[in-house]
């Protein structure tokens, strides 16, 4: 049994949820909170249970990074290392899907 359909469903869920969070009238830091504590745990379950290809997971991560940069107000060229690094002096309390 293939899980390619589950990968597409998870990508669609991520896209719809990110748009819903983006449309709400919250400040950027509260949108990040919704992402970290509501959406990412919701997305991690199908990624753990089903065999979803890494390109789909990377596409989800790219969408999450795009909205995260927008909500934080950082430049689009900021690397992922700066956002998810645990050893830097300025640590952002963010989790990566990858």
SERO-4910 file (N, C-alpha, C, O; in steps of 0.05 Angstrom, whole numbers):
BEGIN
 pado doro    nc1    nc2    nc3   cac1   cac2   cac3    cc1    cc2    cc3    oc1    oc2    oc3
  Unk    A     17    -24      0      0      0      0     18     25      0     36     27     16
  Unk    A     12     43    -18     28     67    -20     16     90     -4     -9     92      0
  Unk    A     33    107      6     25    130     22     27    156      7     29    177     19
  Unk    A     28    155    -20     32    180    -35      7    198    -32     10    223    -32
  Unk    A    -16    186    -29    -40    202    -25    -39    217      2    -48    239      4
  Unk    A    -28    203     22    -26    216     49     -7    240     48    -11    259     62
  Unk    A     14    237     32     33    260     29     19    284     16     24    306     25
  Unk    A      3    279     -4    -11    302    -17    -32    314      2    -35    338      3
  Unk    A    -45    297     18    -64    307     38    -51    323     59    -61    344     68
  Unk    A    -27    315     68    -12    330     88     -3    356     78     -4    377     92
  Unk    A      6    357     53     15    382     40     -9    401     37     -6    425     42
  Unk    A    -32    391     30    -56    407     27    -65    418     55    -73    441     57
  Unk    A    -63    401     75    -70    409    102    -52    431    112    -61    451    124
  Unk    A    -26    429    106     -7    450    114    -13    476    100    -14    497    112
  Unk    A    -19    475     74    -25    499     59    -50    513     69    -50    537     73
  Unk    A    -71    498     73    -96    509     82    -93    521    110   -104    542    116
  Unk    A    -79    506    128    -76    516    155    -58    541    157    -64    559    172
  Unk    A    -37    542    141    -21    566    140    -36    590    130    -33    612    140
  Unk    A    -53    586    110    -70    608    100    -90    617    121    -94    641    124
  Unk    A   -101    598    136   -120    606    157   -106    621    179   -117    641    189
  Unk    A    -82    613    187    -68    628    207    -60    655    197    -61    675    212
  Unk    A    -53    657    172    -45    682    160    -68    702    159    -64    726    162
  Unk    A    -92    692    154   -115    709    151   -126    720    178   -139    741    179
  Unk    A   -119    707    200   -129    716    226   -116    742    234    -93    748    225
  Unk    A   -130    758    250   -120    785    257   -103    784    282   -109    798    301
  Unk    A    -82    769    282    -63    767    304    -37    780    296    -31    783    272
  Unk    A    -21    787    316      6    796    310     23    773    302     16    750    307
  Unk    A     46    779    290     63    758    279     72    738    300     74    714    295
  Unk    A     79    747    324     89    729    345     67    709    354     73    687    361
  Unk    A     42    718    353     20    700    360     15    680    338      6    657    343
  Unk    A     19    688    313     16    670    291     38    648    292     33    625    286
  Unk    A     62    656    300     84    637    304     77    617    326     83    593    324
  Unk    A     64    627    347     56    610    369     36    589    359     38    566    366
  Unk    A     16    598    343     -3    579    332     11    558    314      4    535    315
  Unk    A     30    567    299     45    549    282     60    528    299     58    504    293
  Unk    A     75    537    320     92    519    335     76    500    353     84    477    355
  Unk    A     55    509    365     41    493    384     15    480    375      3    464    389
  Unk    A      5    488    351    -19    476    341    -15    462    314    -23    439    311
  Unk    A     -2    476    295      0    465    268     22    444    266     17    423    255
  Unk    A     45    450    276     68    431    272     62    404    286     67    383    273
  Unk    A     51    403    311     44    376    321     23    362    304     23    338    302
  Unk    A      5    378    293    -16    366    276     -4    354    250    -14    334    239
  Unk    A     17    367    240     31    357    216     50    335    221     55    318    204
  Unk    A     62    334    245     81    313    251     69    285    253     83    266    246
  Unk    A     45    283    262     33    257    264     32    241    238     41    219    237
  Unk    A     21    253    216     21    237    191     50    233    180     55    213    167
  Unk    A     68    251    187     96    247    177    109    224    192    127    211    181
  Unk    A    101    219    217    112    197    232     99    171    224    113    150    221
  Unk    A     73    171    221     58    146    216     61    136    188     65    112    183
  Unk    A     59    153    168     60    145    140     88    149    128    104    164    137
  Unk    A     92    134    107    118    136     92    115    157     71    108    151     48
  Unk    A    120    182     79    118    205     61    145    212     50    164    214     66
  Unk    A    147    216     24    173    221     12    185    248     22    171    266     30
  Unk    A    211    250     22    225    273     32    220    298     16    221    320     27
  Unk    A    215    296     -9    209    320    -25    183    333    -16    181    358    -17
  Unk    A    163    317     -8    138    329      2    143    342     28    132    364     33
  Unk    A    159    330     45    165    342     71    181    368     67    176    387     82
  Unk    A    199    369     49    214    393     43    196    415     32    200    438     37
  Unk    A    176    407     16    157    427      6    140    439     28    135    463     29
  Unk    A    132    422     47    118    432     71    136    451     87    127    472     95
  Unk    A    161    443     91    180    460    106    184    487     92    187    507    105
  Unk    A    185    487     65    189    512     51    165    530     55    169    555     58
  Unk    A    141    519     54    117    536     59    117    547     87    111    571     92
  Unk    A    124    531    107    125    540    135    146    562    138    141    582    151
  Unk    A    170    558    125    191    578    127    183    604    114    189    626    124
  Unk    A    168    603     92    159    627     78    141    644     97    145    668     99
  Unk    A    122    631    109    103    645    127    117    654    152    111    676    163
  Unk    A    136    638    163    150    645    187    166    671    183    166    688    200
  Unk    A    180    672    161    196    696    155    178    721    152    184    743    160
  Unk    A    155    717    139    136    738    135    125    748    162    124    772    167
  Unk    A    118    730    180    106    737    206    127    749    225    120    767    241
  Unk    A    152    740    223    173    752    240    184    778    229    196    793    244
  Unk    A    180    783    203    189    807    191    219    807    185    232    827    183
  Unk    A    230    783    181    258    780    174    261    779    144    242    772    130
  Unk    A    285    785    133    288    784    104    286    756     93    292    736    107
  Unk    A    276    753     69    273    726     57    299    711     54    299    687     51
  Unk    A    322    725     54    348    712     50    359    701     76    381    689     75
  Unk    A    346    704     98    355    693    123    356    662    122    337    650    114
  Unk    A    379    651    129    382    622    125    366    607    147    359    617    168
  Unk    A    361    581    141    346    564    159    363    559    184    353    554    206
  Unk    A    390    560    181    407    555    204    403    577    225    403    571    249
  Unk    A    399    601    216    394    623    235    367    620    250    364    628    272
  Unk    A    348    608    237    322    605    249    320    581    268    306    583    288
  Unk    A    334    559    262    330    535    277    355    526    293    354    505    305
  Unk    A    376    542    293    401    535    307    397    535    337    384    554    348
  Unk    A    407    515    351    405    514    380    431    523    394    431    525    418
  Unk    A    452    528    379    478    535    391    485    564    387    506    573    397
  Unk    A    469    579    373    475    608    369    469    624    394    455    615    412
  Unk    A    479    648    395    474    665    418    445    674    419    434    675    441
  Unk    A    433    679    396    405    686    395    390    662    385    390    655    362
  Unk    A    377    648    404    362    624    397    332    630    395    320    640    413
  Unk    A    321    623    372    292    625    369    280    598    378    290    577    370
  Unk    A    259    599    394    247    574    403    229    561    382    205    558    387
  Unk    A    241    554    360    225    543    338    234    515    331    258    508    334
  Unk    A    215    499    323    221    471    315    218    469    284    201    482    272
  Unk    A    234    452    273    233    447    244    218    421    240    220    403    256
  Unk    A    204    419    218    191    394    211    211    373    202    207    349    207
  Unk    A    232    382    189    252    363    180    267    352    204    285    335    200
***
